[in-house]
Amino acid sequence: MIDTSRYPIDQPESQQYRELIEACRAAMDDLGCARLQGFVLPEAVADMAAELAPLPTFNRSHVLSAWGDPPGDHLPADHIHRRTFPEDTHVLAGDQLADTGLRRLYESDHLRSFLADALSIPELHRFADPFQDLNVVQIRDGGLHAWHYDLSDFVITVLLQKPDLGGEFEFAPFIRGEVIPGVTGGRDGRVWDERYDDVEQLFADRWPGRQTLDLDAGDLVMFNGLRSMHRVRAVYGSTNRMVGVLSYDTKPGFTSTDAINARLYGPRCEAAIREGR
């Protein structure tokens, strides 16, 4: 499935592999994003998209804050942290993706080892959560993925299908500052320098460091979404934008809660949890 002539992830002792790792690390340090064009071969990625297209999706259509969590009471009513954006996506959960080409890609040990090297992480582990380990996000005509931060330090995606028009990936590299020393709180105990003035400029299309990627099917992207605000622009046309999200952690055994999974993946997932599947 992988173009190993360009990306020899099965030859970790080769000079070409070492150069690939160095290039990925440099891109992550510079922009928080490494794009590997044509990582998945065209025929393989087309087959993946074709087998996923008929599966029933859950429509996440809502309005949300770019930060996910509600702001603290100390912030004024018109503060940028309280600003919300519409979002309209259609998702597949991991339990729907058994025996698919995308699942086989995700479960490749060569890929997992390569990603760990590229991200300078001693070891990566696939999620143990049957719903969140592997996802597919589709954006249909008129839909979009709003500005947001991710909850984890890195995200791995593969574009499976490019839309007719739109759907560009837009991000602001490291617009969120470092962790504030000596201050605790937040979802994971860390409090970040949010640089609200810069985000205000970003939302007004005036932040100078903004990057845009017009991805092609088969492109793999490593991305630091915890510190880089990002979105997917509106999609237009009859061809859905389809991306696979491959989830890993630095520690084994990650699982989420039933409540979060039911909220993320809808009634079908909720029924599966009740039935113990």
C-alpha positions in Angstrom: 0.0 0.0 0.0 2.9 2.4 0.7 5.3 3.8 -1.9 8.4 2.3 -0.3 10.6 3.5 -3.2 10.1 7.0 -1.9 9.4 6.2 1.7 11.4 3.1 2.7 9.8 2.6 6.1 10.7 -1.1 5.9 14.5 -0.3 5.7 15.3 1.6 8.9 19.1 0.9 8.4 19.2 2.6 5.0 20.6 6.1 4.3 17.4 7.0 2.6 15.4 6.2 5.7 17.7 8.3 7.9 17.4 11.2 5.5 13.6 10.8 5.5 13.5 10.9 9.3 15.7 14.0 9.4 13.4 15.8 6.9 10.3 14.9 9.0 11.9 16.1 12.2 13.0 19.3 10.7 9.5 20.0 9.3 7.9 19.2 12.7 10.4 21.6 14.4 9.8 24.3 11.9 6.1 24.2 11.2 4.7 21.5 13.5 3.7 19.7 10.3 5.3 17.1 8.0 3.6 16.3 4.7 4.6 13.1 2.9 3.1 13.4 -0.6 1.9 10.2 -2.2 2.8 8.1 0.8 -0.1 5.7 0.0 -0.1 4.4 -3.6 -2.9 5.7 -5.8 -4.6 2.4 -6.4 -4.4 1.5 -2.7 -5.9 4.8 -1.5 -8.6 4.6 -4.2 -9.6 1.1 -3.0 -9.7 2.4 0.6 -12.0 5.3 -0.3 -14.3 3.0 -2.3 -14.8 0.4 0.5 -15.4 3.2 3.1 -17.9 5.2 1.0 -21.0 3.0 1.6 -20.6 2.8 5.4 -23.1 4.7 7.5 -21.7 7.8 9.2 -22.6 10.0 12.1 -23.2 13.6 11.3 -21.4 16.0 13.7 -23.2 19.2 13.0 -22.8 21.8 15.8 -21.4 25.1 16.9 -18.3 25.1 19.1 -15.4 27.0 20.5 -12.0 26.7 18.9 -10.6 25.7 22.4 -13.2 23.0 23.0 -13.5 23.7 26.7 -15.7 26.6 27.9 -13.7 29.7 29.0 -13.2 30.6 32.6 -15.6 32.9 34.3 -12.9 35.6 34.6 -13.0 36.3 30.8 -15.4 39.0 29.6 -18.5 38.2 27.5 -16.9 39.4 24.3 -13.6 37.6 24.8 -12.3 35.7 21.7 -12.2 32.4 23.7 -16.0 32.6 23.8 -16.3 32.9 20.0 -17.9 29.9 18.3 -17.9 28.5 14.8 -20.2 26.1 12.9 -18.9 22.7 11.9 -20.5 20.0 9.7 -18.6 16.6 9.3 -19.6 13.0 9.0 -17.6 10.4 10.9 -16.9 6.6 11.0 -15.7 5.0 14.3 -13.0 2.4 14.6 -15.3 -0.5 15.2 -16.8 0.1 11.7 -13.4 -0.3 10.0 -12.5 -3.9 10.6 -11.0 -5.8 7.6 -10.5 -2.6 5.6 -7.4 -1.4 3.8 -7.2 1.6 6.1 -7.2 -0.8 9.1 -4.3 -2.8 7.6 -2.3 0.4 7.1 -2.9 1.5 10.7 -1.9 -1.9 12.1 1.4 -1.9 10.2 4.3 -2.2 12.7 6.6 -0.7 10.1 4.4 2.4 10.0 4.2 2.6 13.7 8.0 2.4 14.2 8.6 4.9 11.4 6.2 7.4 12.9 7.9 7.1 16.3 11.2 7.8 14.7 9.9 10.7 12.7 8.3 12.3 15.8 11.4 11.6 18.0 9.3 9.4 20.4 10.9 6.2 21.9 7.8 4.1 21.2 4.3 4.6 19.9 1.3 2.4 20.8 -2.0 2.1 18.9 -5.0 3.1 20.9 -6.8 0.3 22.8 -10.1 2.1 22.4 -12.2 0.3 19.7 -14.0 3.4 18.7 -11.2 6.0 18.7 -8.2 4.0 17.5 -9.0 4.6 13.8 -11.5 7.1 12.5 -12.6 8.5 9.1 -13.9 12.1 8.8 -15.9 13.0 5.7 -16.9 16.5 4.7 -19.7 16.8 2.2 -20.8 19.6 -0.1 -21.0 22.8 1.9 -19.5 21.3 5.1 -16.3 22.3 6.9 -14.2 21.6 9.9 -14.0 24.7 12.1 -11.0 26.3 13.8 -9.8 24.2 16.7 -6.9 22.7 18.7 -6.4 19.0 19.1 -6.2 17.4 22.6 -3.0 15.4 21.8 0.5 16.5 21.0 0.4 14.9 17.5 -2.1 13.6 15.0 -1.5 11.4 12.0 -3.8 11.6 9.0 -4.0 10.2 5.5 -6.2 11.9 2.9 -8.2 9.2 1.2 -10.3 11.3 -1.2 -9.9 14.8 -2.4 -13.1 16.9 -3.0 -14.0 18.6 -6.3 -13.3 22.0 -4.8 -12.2 23.4 -1.5 -11.3 21.4 1.6 -7.8 22.9 2.0 -6.1 22.3 5.3 -5.2 25.6 7.0 -3.1 26.0 10.1 -1.3 28.5 12.3 2.1 27.0 13.3 2.7 27.2 17.0 0.3 30.1 17.4 -0.2 28.8 20.9 2.8 29.5 23.1 4.6 27.2 25.6 3.3 25.9 28.8 3.3 28.6 31.5 5.8 27.5 34.2 4.5 27.0 37.7 0.8 27.2 36.7 -1.4 24.1 36.7 -4.9 23.5 35.5 -6.6 22.7 32.2 -7.6 19.3 30.9 -4.2 17.7 31.4 -2.7 19.9 34.1 -0.9 22.2 31.7 -1.8 25.9 31.2 -0.7 27.3 27.9 0.2 30.9 26.8 -2.8 31.3 24.5 -1.6 34.4 22.7 -5.1 35.6 22.3 -4.0 38.7 20.3 -2.4 36.5 17.7 -5.5 34.3 17.5 -7.6 37.5 17.0 -5.5 38.3 14.0 -5.8 34.8 12.7 -9.6 34.8 12.9 -9.6 38.1 11.0 -7.3 36.6 8.3 -4.5 38.9 9.2 -2.0 36.6 11.0 1.1 36.5 8.7 2.3 33.0 9.6 -0.8 31.1 8.4 -0.1 28.0 6.2 -2.4 26.3 3.7 -2.0 22.8 2.3 -4.0 21.6 -0.7 -3.6 17.9 0.0 -3.9 15.1 -2.5 -5.2 11.6 -2.0 -2.5 9.4 -0.5 -0.7 12.2 1.4 0.2 11.4 5.0 0.4 14.3 7.4 2.1 14.4 10.8 0.8 17.4 12.7 1.1 19.1 16.1 -2.5 20.2 16.5 -2.1 20.9 20.2 -0.2 24.1 19.6 -1.3 24.9 16.0 -4.8 26.2 15.5 -6.2 24.6 12.4 -9.3 24.0 10.2 -10.5 22.5 7.0 -12.1 25.0 4.6 -15.5 24.4 3.1 -15.9 21.6 0.6 -18.0 22.0 -2.6 -19.1 19.4 -5.1 -20.4 15.9 -5.2 -17.1 14.3 -4.2 -16.6 14.1 -0.4 -13.4 15.0 1.3 -12.4 11.9 3.2 -9.5 11.6 5.7 -8.3 8.7 7.9 -7.2 9.6 11.4 -4.7 7.2 12.9 -4.4 7.5 16.7 -1.4 6.5 18.7 -0.1 7.3 22.2 3.2 7.2 24.0 1.8 4.8 26.5 0.0 1.5 25.9 -3.7 0.9 26.7 -5.3 4.2 26.0 -9.1 4.1 26.2 -11.7 6.8 26.4 -15.0 6.9 28.3 -18.3 5.5 27.1 -19.9 8.9 27.4 -17.3 10.6 25.2 -17.5 7.8 22.6 -21.2 8.1 22.5 -21.0 11.8 22.0 -18.4 11.6 19.3 -19.9 8.7 17.3 -23.6 8.9 17.9 -26.5 6.5 18.5 -25.0 3.5 16.7 -22.0 3.7 19.0 -24.1 4.3 22.0 -26.1 1.1 21.2 -22.9 -0.9 20.7 -21.7 0.2 24.1 -24.9 -0.9 25.8 -24.7 -4.2 24.1 -21.1 -4.7 25.1 -19.7 -4.7 21.6 
